[in-house]
Amino acid sequence: MKDEDVTKLASCFAGSAQGAAYNIASIDEGQDGSETAQEHLLAALSAGKYRNGLLVWRPVLAALYAIEHGLVAEGQRLGVVCQDRRGLAVQHLLIRGARGVLAPERREAATHTPGSIGYENLVHAARKAAIGQAGLTSRTAHRAIARSVGKMALGITCPPEMVRVQNGDWELLDLSGYQAAEKMTEFHEGLDLQGCDVVILETLTEGALKNRIAASIGVSSPVSVSVLSAKAVAHGALLAAHRAGDGAPIFFDFLPRLSTIVYGADGAANFDLIKPEETLKAGRTYRSPDPATLAIPAGQENVSVYLRKEASPPPRKATIAIGTPLREQAAVSLWVEQKPAAGRARILMEAPILGRSFTVDWDDAQEDARSWDEIIESQQHHVSIPQRLVLPCGMPAWEDTARAEGLLSLLQSEPFRINPDWETLAAKLSQRPFGQYCISSDGDLPAEIGREEIERLDILTDKALDITRRRLAGKTGAGTEDNAALKFLTWQFRRCPTDVVKWLTECIETRGRAHPFVRHQMSWVLVFQGLGRILRDEEAVERVVEILLSSDVENWVWNRQSACMAFLLSRSDMTPMLLSRKDVDRLASRTLADFRRNIGEEYTKFNYAPFLLAGLLRWRLKDPTALVSGIDPLADDFLAIIEEVEVDLIVRRRPSANLQRRRDKILPILGDLKEELLGEGTNPDLLMDIYGAS
């Protein structure tokens, strides 16, 4: 939130509580009371210099009012139904005795039932009635902001009102016949109120509307519903302020469970940084009594932590940069600090050996679509498995730069040209400024891309398909003389239409015979690599793997068949599962040969050798001990060839500038590969690092 926004919000409080020693602000349950909203309100209270500011849930303030007026007793379970912007919120509170007073205890988040009874819908209906059939125009805008609109939305009787027209005239607005209760089209049967000893309704409505809401709630209530005064929450806030001044408890709150994963003798296990049974007095800070203990292996510059928030699924993985690589393994502690209704928890990590502490940012952590149990299970293996490679998409390639147009600009003209510039379009899709393509390797587009841009991209895709079909049919014409349109299609990764998968698969089945896609030997690079980029369907992947393995693996070309197989193994969880032990042995021989052929050379043909090896490491999805030194002999063969390559790169006299640059990128990758082969791998993002180095 910007500073000026905080100042504006703070000014909204002016005159409400100037000079008060304790200031209580009400917050709704649900989206309107999110952690971000809490932080904004607290920042505004601080900016406005409101002393001892505290946020309290609206149902809790209603409960304080009920306690003060003797509507509820100690030990009873209170059901609070609050009308809010979207509908009704139901909260269950236990009334506890503490220090001679009663205080509500919140053990779970409220449940919400959206519907026509929400304040937004009521106001919308009232405004529509005030404006009339003509709708909102410059001639009716004055009616939309009349005081009568707000009153009649809440069912309050309102006499005719004189309102000022835009031209300076006056008009009499008479809405006395409007019945807000008639706009409530839904009854909220089935509200979760079972087990409640007392049920109260908190609403700002009046008259027939309030009565109708109470009657509809009564259908689900096991007891009669007590309807509070419209000022109940305000009175509850005043009571809360008095309690804060006296040091008496206002309410007791639960903290949403926050968990991480720790590793012990029995493998990976869940660890609750905030335990599910924790309750805390409002205003007090909670700190994990027992921090989680993790370890950073020697040589690491980063540490990864899995986190799960009960209130914010799915789980996430946070990566913390620790700076200089450690010379030895180090222990770190992870704990949480949080206050009830006071924004996001502070997740802190302390590394004594570094003499530093770090803040783990939940918002910057990467979401993991797997369930928490699945993540824990994936960590049980004694050896690591490189994660599936997903090349991200982003907006940089879509946007213009000082040197070239972005894809957004190209989509303004190219779809409507008779002969689109396929070469430029393909080049744009193949660029990855800041490590981000226009389209991710899973075929996803950036969230910022709108429907119109997607439709124009689809127009180009259809045109490229049409041109490619004509090439296959032997027809000539503009766009059929080269593979530019085919490139454009394959650089859409898994978004590429399945027709292209069929065509490229048929092409590699020709095994060198004449084909429209192959005008010269370099065309095979596009065919194999393009196929590796776009494959996604299980049946198609299985077919291509079968074709590749049925060929002469010993004579594969490094940037054709080897590259295609490396793409499939690294980007698909299914491909490693298709391999037999015999297949792995054959691919290992090919990979060793691709390593060996670069020794003594400039390493210009080395890109896919580490990729293929890392892809083979993912066979551990099928055999967890595959390629582990001391268990699998292949691991020792790979360790030996890696050491040969390292020696060649390090002792080379007077390397060229290009080789020097390649050496600086290759050596760290080789180090990570050796750790994986030794069963000590700690870099799940190995494939992404290899891709970045290539």
Secondary structure, DSSP 8 states (H G I E B T S, - for coil): --HHHHHHHHHHTTTTSTT-SSEEEEE-SSGGG-HHHHHHHHHHHHHTT-TTEEEEEHHHHHHHHHHHTTS--TT-EEEEEEE-SSEEEEEEEEEEEETTEEEEEE-S--EEEESTTSHHHHHHHHHHHHH-TT-S-TTTHHHHT-HHHHHHHTT-----EEEE-TTS-EEEE--TT--GGGG-----TT-S-TT-SEEEEE-S--HHHHHHHHHHHHTT-SS-EEE--TTHHHHHHHHHHHHHHHT----EEE---EEEEEEETTEEEEEEEE-TT-EEETT--EE-SS-EEEEE-TT-SEEEEEEEETTS-S-EEEEEE-SS--SS-EEEEEEEEE-TTSSS-EEEEEETTTTEEEEE-TTTSEE--S-HHHHHHHT-SSS---------B-SGGGS--SSS--HHHHHHHGGGSSS--HHHHHHHHH--GGG-BSS-TTS---TT--HHHHHHHHHHHHHHHHHHHHHHTT--STT-SSSHHHHHHHTTGGGS-HHHHHHHHHHHHTTTS--TT-SSTTHHHHHHHHHHHH--SHHHHHHHHHHHHTS-GGG--TTTHHHHHHHHHHH-SSHHHH--HHHHHHHHHHHHHHHHTTTTS--TT-THHHHHHHHHHGGGGT-TTTT-TTT-HHHHHHHHHHHHHHHHHHH-SS--HHHHHHHHHHHHHHHHHHHHHTT----TTHHHHHHHH-
